[in-house]
Amino acid sequence: MSRKMKNKVIPNLRIERIAAEGKCVAHHEGKVVFVQNTAPGDLVDVRINRGKSSFMEGEAIRFHEYSKDRIEPFCSHFGTCGGCKWQHINYDLQKNYKRQQVVDQFERIAKVEIPEVLPILGSAKTQYYRNKLDFTFSNNRWLTREEINSGAQFERNSLGFHIPKMFDKIIDIDHCYLQGNISNEVRIAVRDFALEQSLSFYDIRNQVGLLRNLIIRTTSTGESMVIVQFGEDDTVSVNKVMEFLHQKFPQITSLLYIINLKKNETFNDLDVVTSSGKDYIEEEMEGLKFRIGPKSFYQTNSEQAYELYKVAREFADLQGDEVVFDLYTGTGTIANFVAKNAKQVIGIEYVEAAIEDAKLNAKVNGIENTQFYAGDLKDILTEDFVRNHPKPDIVITDPPRAGMHEDVVKMLLKLEAPKIVYVSCNPATQARDVAWLSEKYSVDKIQPVDMFPQTYHVENVVRLTLKP
Ligand SMILES: C[S@@+](CC[C@H](N)C(=O)[O-])C[C@H]1O[C@@H](n2cnc3c(N)ncnc32)[C@H](O)[C@@H]1O
């Protein structure tokens, strides 16, 4: 960006719409301007902080008019916390923008003929809908401008969420509207106990400190899993924290901890120790039980996951005699969910522990027609694998945000399953993959589902059918 533009203030910009990834869009002299923390309809002065030849990015520094569609955010952390950035937009509009994102991504990236995108399936719960939250302990609490200007001394130890784009700053959370059950009480109790006991909170820059991370998972059946990650192997202090949690919250059904001396917080490669209770929690859907271990993925909005799976099942339209491949199967939830409507279901997933859970889930539910394989999809779904397994009539695929690896898409094109049901949490990568698949497939149904109210995220299910 030219130096002239940086910090330049553009007055009186009208925010027009919301584009991909929740960015609010305005125009100035023919160029797109993305403006943070605004809503369509706002009239603002914008300070530019980044720009390229085709677009600029900036922040609103003065509001002349507020959009008539704005509503009062319900959370005191709104504006600082990166969690629920759309609280100022009413839910009906949020849903429209999400659906529009799907339309835009398919027009911009997939560039294939598509049917009318169906109205988005809204979430019955718009607060307290998550079953999992991940909090970080830090000795570097984010201070507001008022706190800094006050000159007073503040407690810097904190437990909460990362400030967007700042890896070492954590906002201390008083109340989080994302997870119900015992989530808020547990977080506050652990934080207060650690402060009282002068236990050290993690120093992310210097990679030292006892308390590192807290994960809380809950289920609709009332079970809960609490996992504490420690940055030091200090048995006395670890036991102190775990004993405190056990005494204070006897209702926690799975109380676990991890000693993590690595540089990052991922723990797929670390031992998880059961401090008390079981080493898993159980979710239920249509009478099926799903066992979820500490390392396993489970859709984070359980009630909406059920709606999502129903869409996938309806799109698959199984008659009972089909072979189904469930790619990126996680704990085999979709595979086991559709098993009774199919002849055989084969699930593939790279987290080994999730595959163990998937097999257990099948066993617990008396399902005998599912088979699961652990490994990277591109390495498992090979010519050899295809030769040694029945050809799928339907492929259900539910990859992570990055979408499918090119080799997986190539293999799907070779496999030529009559139908592919593609579930995605990122319509941009989904649209890219659909463009690749369009060599042999056409899109005949598109159903967005809202799993994450108050955020720009949108889940989308697409059905592809093999061209004649
Ligand atoms: C969006 S989740 C879907 C899980 C499952 N379908 C469900 O609904 O619970 C994506 C899954 O893909 C797995 N995964 C990510 N990359 C993978 C890869 N390269 N090969 C196999 N599995 C992968 C993740 O571990 C995760 O379980």
The ligand as a Gaussian input file, in Angstrom:
#p B3LYP/6-31G(d) Opt

LIG

0 1
 C      -15.224000     -31.626000      10.391000
 S      -14.625000     -33.052000      11.205000
 C      -15.888000     -34.213000      10.790000
 C      -16.065000     -35.361000      11.729000
 C      -17.314000     -36.196000      11.594000
 N      -17.782000     -36.346000      10.254000
 C      -18.420000     -35.653000      12.494000
 O      -19.411000     -35.129000      12.007000
 O      -18.273000     -35.760000      13.707000
 C      -13.271000     -33.471000      10.233000
 C      -12.515000     -34.700000      10.675000
 O      -11.479000     -34.935000       9.740000
 C      -10.335000     -35.415000      10.406000
 N       -9.211000     -35.152000       9.505000
 C       -8.599000     -33.969000       9.265000
 N       -7.654000     -34.109000       8.319000
 C       -7.676000     -35.411000       7.939000
 C       -6.921000     -36.162000       6.994000
 N       -5.976000     -35.584000       6.268000
 N       -7.188000     -37.459000       6.854000
 C       -8.175000     -38.038000       7.604000
 N       -8.915000     -37.386000       8.515000
 C       -8.668000     -36.092000       8.696000
 C      -10.337000     -34.664000      11.709000
 O       -9.597000     -35.338000      12.699000
 C      -11.834000     -34.605000      12.025000
 O      -12.225000     -35.710000      12.810000

